[in-house]
Amino acid sequence: MKKSNIHGINDKRNVNPDWFTSKTWMKVLSEKIKSEDQDIYHVHFEKGSRTKLHTHNGNQVLIATKGKGSLEIFRKYGTSKSDFKIKKTERITMNEGDIVHIPAKTLHTHGSIDKKKTFSHIAINILPRKNAEYKTVWWESDFKTKAFNII
């Protein structure tokens, strides 16, 4: 058993800027507690930053820890893997303390919705099966009608 504290972890890591609309960084919590069944991150979105459109091969749980953010769910239209039409089907506002579950293969984006304030959440990426790799596929999109180019 391992114990750690999210406030005492100072190993901030920049994340791939291609996956976010603006500056975002994270702390890898799962490494601190030697978790083997899920990857756990404390993700910090600067003012107005959010993820680009993406899906995961496993379930994901988000727990809002600071500020105000949103989770937006999209439906995919078309058969192409890299260029298709999208339609937003749901928007969930996330306030500090809110928890959401995102089923595997759900097309979505999440992050800060306030251009003047930051937002952070804990992301728990649940492995699809034991010893499997958690995979995320990222797309460029206009967040309205189309997705194009796998990143």
ABEGO torsion letter per residue (X at the ends): XBBBBAAABABBBBBBAAABABBBBBBBAAAAAGBAABBBBBBBBBBGBBBBBBBBABBBBBBBABEBBBBBBBBBBEABAABBBBBBABBBBBBBGBBBBBBBGBBBBBEBABAABBBBBBBBBBBABBGBBBBBBBBBBAGAABBBEBX
